[in-house]
Amino acid sequence: MTLFDGSLYSPIGWFKTSEVLALLGIRLHQLRAFRRKGLITAYEPTPYMRANMDLQPRTAVYKAEDVKKLKEILEVPVALKPS
């Protein structure tokens, strides 16, 4: 099963924080580090999105395209520096 097959892809094009963590297999502190580095951007959902996605008051959402790009970055192995 891939990240963006029909069963996992959000039909709205947005993911909640908990969904991003589960799809990427990372922890919250790692997601915050990626946000600080500018690799992914968090957005405040509109009232329409809050109603349709059953969001809690302070939940951030992420664009599906941004999540896909970050997933591609995470899949590339990092070269070790010679010591």
Secondary structure, 3 states (H helix, E strand, C coil): CCCCCCCCCCCCCEEEHHHHHHHHCCCHHHHHHHHHHCCCCCECCCHHHHHHHCCCCCCCEEEHHHHHHHHHHHHCCCCCCCC
